[in-house]
Amino acid sequence: MSERRAWLVWLVIAGVFIAGAVTGGLVSLRVAKAVVDHGRGADQFTPRQMERLTKELGLTEAQQALLRPILDRTWKSLRQHRKDSFEAMHSLEAEVMAILTDDQRTEYTSIQQAQKKRWKRMMERRESRKGEKGERKRPPEGEIRIRP
């Protein structure tokens, strides 16, 4: 009887784990979709690029007027590419999950969670390297930065 009970406990634990993984996956897909649909700072892309290029290149007002529609068009294209990429990855995930066994699905989910953690750490490191005005800190002129 205790062997049966042990299996039942493991079955419940596995069920809870799988339910958590599925829920986490669905929530992350929903969040990712919201980011793709709404973009990140869509209203900031053109002004930031304009400011940076004007400052670094000394653009005239006439050049700025010509550049603005190019930046707007580019931003729209980038957003569409992000949407397309998101949809392709979502489709890939569904197709992969469909051919895996239960054990492989669990391992695949674990791999995806680890990848998301690595991505999050990378983004946090990237944010920590930004300067006061949101610009990346650059090494002094002539210095080479070696990444760990």
C-alpha positions as CSV (number, residue, x, y, z in Angstrom):
1,M,0.0,0.0,0.0
2,S,2.8,2.4,0.8
3,E,4.3,1.9,-2.7
4,R,1.0,2.9,-4.2
5,R,0.8,5.9,-2.0
6,A,4.4,7.0,-3.0
7,W,3.4,6.8,-6.7
8,L,0.3,8.9,-5.9
9,V,2.4,11.5,-4.2
10,W,4.8,11.7,-7.2
11,L,1.9,11.8,-9.6
12,V,0.4,14.8,-7.7
13,I,3.8,16.6,-7.6
14,A,4.3,16.0,-11.3
15,G,0.7,17.3,-11.9
16,V,1.4,20.4,-9.9
17,F,4.7,21.0,-11.7
18,I,3.1,20.5,-15.2
19,A,0.2,22.8,-14.3
20,G,2.6,25.5,-13.1
21,A,4.7,25.1,-16.3
22,V,1.6,25.4,-18.5
23,T,0.3,28.4,-16.6
24,G,3.7,30.1,-16.6
25,G,4.0,29.4,-20.4
26,L,0.6,30.8,-21.1
27,V,1.2,33.9,-19.0
28,S,4.6,34.6,-20.6
29,L,3.1,34.2,-24.0
30,R,0.3,36.7,-23.2
31,V,2.9,39.2,-21.8
32,A,5.1,38.7,-24.8
33,K,2.2,39.2,-27.2
34,A,1.3,42.4,-25.4
35,V,4.8,43.7,-25.8
36,V,4.8,42.7,-29.5
37,D,1.4,44.2,-30.2
38,H,2.0,47.5,-28.4
39,G,5.7,47.7,-28.9
40,R,8.2,49.2,-26.5
41,G,8.2,53.0,-26.6
42,A,6.8,53.2,-30.1
43,D,6.4,56.9,-29.5
44,Q,10.1,57.1,-28.4
45,F,11.9,55.5,-31.3
46,T,11.8,58.4,-33.8
47,P,12.5,61.1,-31.3
48,R,15.4,59.2,-29.7
49,Q,16.9,58.4,-33.1
50,M,16.4,62.0,-34.2
51,E,18.0,63.4,-31.1
52,R,21.0,61.0,-31.2
53,L,21.6,61.5,-35.0
54,T,21.2,65.3,-34.7
55,K,23.6,65.5,-31.8
56,E,26.2,63.1,-33.3
57,L,26.0,64.2,-36.9
58,G,24.9,67.9,-36.5
59,L,21.9,67.4,-38.8
60,T,20.2,70.5,-40.2
61,E,16.5,71.1,-39.8
62,A,16.0,70.2,-43.5
63,Q,17.9,66.9,-42.9
64,Q,15.8,66.2,-39.8
65,A,12.6,66.8,-41.8
66,L,13.7,64.3,-44.5
67,L,14.9,61.8,-41.9
68,R,11.7,61.7,-39.7
69,P,9.5,59.8,-42.3
70,I,12.3,57.3,-42.9
71,L,12.5,56.6,-39.1
72,D,8.8,56.3,-38.8
73,R,8.6,53.8,-41.7
74,T,11.5,51.8,-40.3
75,W,9.8,51.6,-36.9
76,K,6.6,50.3,-38.5
77,S,8.6,47.7,-40.4
78,L,10.5,46.6,-37.2
79,R,7.3,46.2,-35.3
80,Q,5.9,44.0,-38.1
81,H,9.0,41.9,-38.1
82,R,8.7,41.4,-34.3
83,K,5.1,40.3,-34.7
84,D,6.0,37.9,-37.5
85,S,8.9,36.5,-35.4
86,F,6.7,36.1,-32.3
87,E,4.0,34.2,-34.4
88,A,6.7,32.0,-36.0
89,M,8.2,31.1,-32.5
90,H,4.7,30.4,-31.1
91,S,4.0,28.1,-34.0
92,L,7.3,26.4,-33.6
93,E,6.7,25.8,-29.9
94,A,3.3,24.3,-30.5
95,E,4.7,22.0,-33.2
96,V,7.6,20.9,-31.1
97,M,5.3,20.2,-28.1
98,A,3.0,18.1,-30.3
99,I,5.7,15.6,-31.1
100,L,7.3,15.2,-27.7
101,T,6.5,12.7,-25.0
102,D,5.3,13.8,-21.6
103,D,8.8,13.5,-20.2
104,Q,10.3,15.4,-23.1
105,R,7.7,18.2,-22.7
106,T,8.7,18.6,-19.1
107,E,12.4,18.8,-20.1
108,Y,11.6,21.2,-23.0
109,T,9.6,23.5,-20.6
110,S,12.6,23.4,-18.2
111,I,15.0,24.3,-21.0
112,Q,12.7,27.2,-22.0
113,Q,12.5,28.5,-18.4
114,A,16.3,28.4,-18.1
115,Q,16.6,30.3,-21.4
116,K,14.2,32.9,-20.2
117,K,16.2,33.4,-17.0
118,R,19.4,33.8,-19.0
119,W,17.6,36.4,-21.2
120,K,16.4,38.2,-18.2
121,R,19.9,38.3,-16.6
122,M,21.3,39.6,-19.9
123,M,18.7,42.3,-20.1
124,E,19.4,43.3,-16.5
125,R,23.2,43.5,-17.2
126,R,22.4,45.6,-20.3
127,E,20.3,48.0,-18.2
128,S,22.9,48.3,-15.5
129,R,25.5,49.4,-18.1
130,K,23.3,52.3,-19.2
131,G,24.3,55.8,-18.1
132,E,22.3,58.5,-16.5
133,K,20.4,59.5,-19.6
134,G,19.7,55.9,-20.7
135,E,22.7,55.8,-23.0
136,R,25.1,52.9,-22.9
137,K,28.3,53.5,-21.1
138,R,31.1,53.2,-23.6
139,P,34.7,52.4,-22.9
140,P,37.1,55.4,-23.2
141,E,38.4,56.1,-26.7
142,G,40.8,53.4,-27.8
143,E,40.0,51.0,-25.0
144,I,38.7,47.5,-25.8
145,R,36.0,46.1,-23.6
146,I,36.4,42.4,-22.9
147,R,33.1,40.7,-22.0
148,P,33.2,38.0,-19.3
